[in-house]
């Protein structure tokens, strides 16, 4: 039986990947079973996202560039085997789903999550998110004019970004991605972020995906697991 929660989460995530690629001038394409991009996508973003559990390897591989290093596929239902095509599993995770209408979790009173509005604010947000990895440029200012994308930031007492996340909306879902916190308190970050997201999008479920400690914190904040996913990465030629 098809898991409607995972379907919503996968489509929302594909729409966010498309928004990032479009901001870089590299739009992809939606088909019945997968979103794909024929050009190499920005760092950390896949070249394909499956949209249905019956998507085949051909559905994703035919639409992406496998001739150069770095091709990756988000196998949204953890049911593909891309080993024969030269891919290996990079990581596994779980989709998240928080039903609409649940009370917002209690957020720390001394922290307020607000939308990022300017290029300078986005640069500060991206630098805090990046943590010195050199990837802050992934988030282009063009995303600020995308009506489906909102960068949310929490600031400390000195007005500096201390936590943040991306809210990406799609029909029937509000997606959370790229959640980070500089003080390591993931529970407080998830509570604050969910309070902000549910106040802006009260009538739709919240979706996303996480693994490890981030997954555990999301589940403690009222999110529910909605199915497994895998990310595959093409192995370099030997």
VENCOR-V451875 format. One record per backbone hydrogen bond with DSSP energy under -0.5 kcal/mol. CO is the residue of the C=O (numbers start at 1). NH is the residue of the N-H. Records with the same first field share a line. If there is no record, write none. Layout:
CO->NH / NH
This chain:
2->4
3->7
4->8
5->9
6->10
7->11
8->12
9->13
10->14
11->15
12->16
13->17
14->18
15->19
16->20
17->21
18->22
19->23
20->24
21->24 / 26
22->25
29->36
33->51 / 52
34->31
35->49
36->29
37->65
42->45
47->37
48->74
49->35
52->55
56->60
57->60 / 61
58->62
60->63
61->64
64->66
68->71
71->234
72->47 / 48
73->75 / 232
74->50 / 76
75->78 / 230
82->85 / 87
83->86
86->235
88->233
91->231
93->229
94->210
95->226
96->208
97->99 / 224
98->206
99->102
105->107
108->111
112->155
114->153
118->122
119->123
120->124
121->125
122->126
123->127
124->128
125->129
126->130
127->131
130->133
135->138
136->139
138->140
140->143
141->144
142->145
143->146
145->147
146->149
148->169
150->152 / 167
151->116
152->165
153->114
154->162 / 163
156->159
160->156
162->182
163->154
164->180
165->152
166->168 / 177
167->150
168->175
170->173
172->205
173->170
174->207
175->168
177->166
180->164
184->186
185->189
186->190
187->191
188->192
189->193
190->194
191->195
192->196
193->197
194->198
195->199
196->200
197->201
201->204
202->101
205->174
206->98
207->176
208->96
210->94
211->214 / 215
212->216
213->217
214->218
215->219
216->220
217->221
218->223
219->222
224->97
227->95
229->93
230->75 / 232
231->90 / 91
232->73
233->88
